[in-house]
């Protein structure tokens, strides 16, 4: 799987540093909401946040990393949703592989749609660098399992209907297929992620890779 560049150059150790990071994120969000993406620069963020430009570059390599961090913090505020997602995923896994893949695609699309609606064209500049799951798993390693890891376990449960045999590799490819397809769509024709049939087409694409032809005809 491809790796994403780090959002931050370093993480805060003291509460004062955390306050600085919070001020930087709030300033970036304020500029995006009130002035628009065209006004977002590291110099302007520093001015609005009341910090030096050196303080920004101490933690972030560029403005895109700041926006990615803003995205993460916005979604972390709704972290309880991930408990719901985990529970729903396990229920889907017990029902069928189709339900599991469908739920994965819907949740991924919902996250991208939310950020695109919020950041509009600016999200089109940062989405390739954005990996919320990696951020959450790293931040809460004892609470959340990477999608490819639990999907591998789900594939084992449905092995009899699969044409793939190496579950771990197949799970990684499925995650990359879903994420890569959505990112490519955002890059070329972002309006398509709001098409009501887009998610269904992506689910069918994944299932054609995973399942044998006889199993697909049954469903």
PyMOL commands that set and color helices and strands:
alter all, ss='L'
color gray80, all
select helices_A, chain A and resi 15-34+37-39+42-49+53-59+63-76+80-95+97-129+132-139+147-157+159-161+167-194+198-210+213-218
alter helices_A, ss='H'
color red, helices_A
deselect
rebuild
show_as cartoon
